[in-house]
Amino acid sequence: MKRIKRFNVWQTAKVVALMYFLIIAIFMIPLGLIGSIAGGLFDSAFPFGGIMLIFLPFVYGVIIFLITALGCALYNLVSGWVGGIEVEVEVVEE
């Protein structure tokens, strides 16, 4: 049995934020570009809607970074009191 004792707050928050950014950017940036073009063609009442979709992945990335950092810090605090999460690992030979 192995136990996760603590998470490196900075490193874990960077990785999770980048994963969320990439996942959201794959969908929102193309939709934002299409929305900007379509909004300009059809004289939309909200012409910045497409542009906002381009910037939202960056906003989500920052928010997810902060939430993950807080979550890691809380986990490290709680795991110091009650122990970490136990994980069973198996060595597999190729």
N, C-alpha and C positions, 0 to 999 in steps of 0.2 A: 504494500500500500504506500502510495506517495501522497504528500500533503502540499497544497499550495499555501505557502506561508505568507507571502505578500506579493503585491504587484508594484512594479516601478511606475509611479503615477504618470510621469512625463512621457515615457516611452509608450505605455499602453494607450494613453489619451491620443498621442500622435497617430498611432496605427489605426485605432478605431475611427478617428475623425477622417483620416485619409480614405479609409474603406467606404465610409458613408458618402464622402465627397464624390468619389469615383462612381459609385452606384447611382447617386442622384444626378450627377453631371451627365452621365450617359443618356439619361432620359430628358432632363430639363433643358439642357443647352440646345439640342436640336429642336425641341418644341418651342423654345424661346425665339430661335432664329426664324422658324416658320411663322410664329405668331407675330413677330415684328414685321415680316414681309407682308403677311396677310392683313395686318392692322393698317399698314400704310396704303395698301391697295384699296381697302374697303372703307377708309376713313373712319376707323373704329372710334368709339367714344372713349376708350381707354388705350391710347396708343403705346403706353409704356409697359403694357402687360407682358409682351414678349421679351422686352429687355429685362424685366424683373426676373423672369424665369432663368435668364442667363446668370444673374448674380445670386440667386437663391442657393445654389450649391455651396458657394463660399460662406454664406450666412449659416447654413446648416452645418457646415464643417466646423465653424467656430463654436456654435452652440453645442454640438456633439462633443467637441474637445472638452469644453468646460464641464459638461455633465459626466463624461467618462472620468475626468480627473477627480471630480467630487466623489464619484462612485468608488474609484480605486482607493482614495484616501479613507473613505468610510470602511471599505473592506479591510484595509490594513489595520485600522483601529479596532474593529470588531474581532478580526482574526487573532489579534494580540490577546484579547480577553478570553475567547472561547475556542481558539484553535482554528486552523484554516480548513479549507474544503479538501476532503480526502478523495484521491483519485487512484484507481487501480490501473496500472499500466502493464503491458505485456511486450516483451521483446520478441520481435519477429525477424527471423533470418531469411534473407533473400536467396 
